[in-house]
Amino acid sequence: MGEAVNILAIETATAACAVAVRTSLGDERALVVDDERHHTEALAPGIRDLLLASNLSAREIDRVVVDRGPGLFTGLRVGVATAIGFALAAEAELVGVTSLEVLAQGARTAGVRGTLVAAVDGRRGELFVQTFVLDSQVQPADGPAVATPSEVVAVWTKRGEAVTFTGDGAARYETPFRAVAAGSFFRQRVPSALEALRLGARREPETSVVPLYLREADAVANFATRDVLK
């Protein structure tokens, strides 16, 4: 596919539901549809409104980019399913990005350099985390993982290296994270739909995209807990 394409990005991995569009002329728009986890109700109307504002029809979209997680189970399921359905209907390319790399890309765009830990709030006292090195580009230093705040603090206290924390997970657990002497914070509560769009615009299309859950859904865990307590 050539460079002159219309791209839609869908961001539902965290509490915020957002969409972004880039037209073939290079114009970019983003819309935060909802920030209270109403992804199911808000996403489709948000896409419709943004396409109208961009003077595009659904059929004119050439590529769909979706954040596949890690993040909130329902949000990921809704976002990925919507992206797949939209791409099929529009005969558009499909690309998946992760919430953690989108956070890292957003930090780099804002001028952050060096070692960065992207942290998405996984609820249940856990975080979805990944370490990146930001210089001329964003380089992953490890893979996405589940960790508790105390585990993250222990690792970076032991390393003693300068590190920047970002994401809603870092914001929620800022107080314990401040125990890391060489740590600092980049305020970025949720992954940016525009950064997801820009990241996905550079990637090869995929035949399929699946959510990156990292762990079972809360409902499954709750049922398992009940079974153990019986």
N, C-alpha and C positions, 0 to 999 in steps of 0.2 A: 504494500500500500504506500502511496506517495505521502508527502508531508501535509498536503492540504486536506485535512480530515476534520470532521466534527466529532468531538469526544465528550462522553458523559461519564462522570465519576460519582460513585455512590459510597457514602461513608456512614456506617451504622454500627461500628464495632463497640462504641462506648455509649454513654448516656445521651450524647448528641446524635441527631439524625441530620445529615447534611448532604447536599449534592452540588456538583460543579459542572460547568460546561466550557469547552473551548471550541470556538467556531473555526472553520477553514481559513478565516481572515486573521486568526490569532487572538481574537477577543476572548477574554476569560471572565466568567461570572461564577459566584458561589452563593449558596443560600443555605443558612442553618434553618432547617424546617422545624425542629423541635429539640429541646434539650432536657426533656423529662421522661425519656425512655418510651415514648409513644410511637415507636418506629412503624408498627403495623399500620396504624391509621394515618401517619403523616407522610410516609415516603412517596407513595404514588401521586398524591396531590402536589407534593413538592417538586417532583420531576416534571409534572405537567406545567406548573407555574414557571419553572426556570426555562423550560423549552419555549414557552410562549414569550417570555421576556427576551429570549435570545433569537426570536424569529425563526425557530427551527421546528420541524415536525419530527416525530419519533423515527420515521423512515429515513430521515437525513442523518441520523447518527451512524457513524462508521465504526466506532469503537466504544466499548463499555468497560470502564475500570471499576473494580470493586475491592474494598478493604475486606479481606477474608479472615481477619483476626490476628492474634487472639483478642478476645473481648467477651462481651455479654452474649450468652447463648442465643437468646431470642433475636437480638439485634443482628447477629451474624447470619442466622438462618433466614431472616427476612431480607437482608441486603443481598446475600448471594443468590437466593431464589429469584428475587426481582431482577438482578443483573442478568442471570441466565435467561429468564423469560423474555426480557427486553431485547437482549442480543439475538435470540432466536427469531423473534417477531420482526426485528429490523434488519435481519441478516447482517449483523455487525460483528466485528471481532470482539473477543472477550479477554480481559487481562486481570489477574489478581495481584494485589499487593498486600503487605501485612501492616497492621496498625503500628507495630514497633518501628519498622523501617520508615513509615510515614512520619512518625514523631521525630526520628533521627534526621530525616530530610528537612523537616520544618525547622529544627534547631540549627542545622547547617546554613540554611537560607538566611536565618536571622543573624549569622555571624559566629555561632558557637564553634569552637575547634577543640581538638583533643579527644579524650575518652569520654563517652557519654553512655549512661544507662537509661534506656527508655523503659518506663514502668506503667503498665495499664492496671488499674484497680480490678482485681479478679473477684472481689468480695470474699466472704468467708475468711477474712484475715490473710488473704494471699494476693500475690502480684504475678502478673505475666511480665517477664523482664527479658531484655536482651542488651548486650553491650556492643557498642559501635566505636569506631575511630573516625573522627571527622577531620579531614584535611582537604585535599583537592576534590575529594568525593566522599561518599559515605561507605565505609567498609565495615561489615559485620565482624566482630571479634569472637562471637560464639553464636549459638542458636537460641531460639525462643525457649523459655523455660518457666516453670512455676516455682515461686519461692516466697517465703514469708519475709516481712520487713526485717525481722531480726537476723535472718540469714543474709540478706543483702547488706545490712550494716556490718555484720561480722566479716564478710568477705572483703569489703572495701576498707574497713578499719585495719585489717591484717595487711592488705596490700600497701596501704599508705600512699597511694598515688592520687594525683589530682583527678577528680571525676565530676562530671556534671549529671545531675538527675533531672529527668523531665517526664511529663505525663500526669494524668490524674492520679495514678498510684503514688507518684512522688509527692504530689500535693496533699493527698490524704494522710500520708505517713511522714510528713515533713519533720515533725518533732523528733521521732526516733532517728530519722536520716541525718539530722543535724549533729548526731554523735560522730559522724565521719568527719574527722578534722580537715581533710583535704577536699571535702565535698562542697559543691555549690549547686544552685538550682536555676533552671531555665523555665520560666513560667509558660506552660503550654498544656492546658488542661486536657484537650482532646486532639486526636489527629485531624489535620486540615484536609478538607475535600479537595482543595486546590493543589496541595502537595501530592495527594494521591493521584490526581489527574496528571500532573507533570511527571511523576514517577512512572505511571502506567503508559504514558505516551511514548516512552523510550524503549519499551519492552516488546518482545515478540509475542504475538497472540498465542493463546492456549486453547487446547481442545476442550478442556473442562477446568472448572475452578471449584474447589471444595473448601468449606470453612476450616480454619485452624483453631480447634477448640482447646487443645492441650489437656483438657480434663473433661469428665462427664458433666452433664447438665445439673443444675441445682436440684431439679425435681427428682432426677435419678438418685442423686446422693441422699436426698431427704428420705426417699423410700427405703434405700439401703440401710440408713441409720435406724429407721423404725423397725426393720426386720431384725437388726442386731439386738435392739432393746426388748424385743418380744420375749 
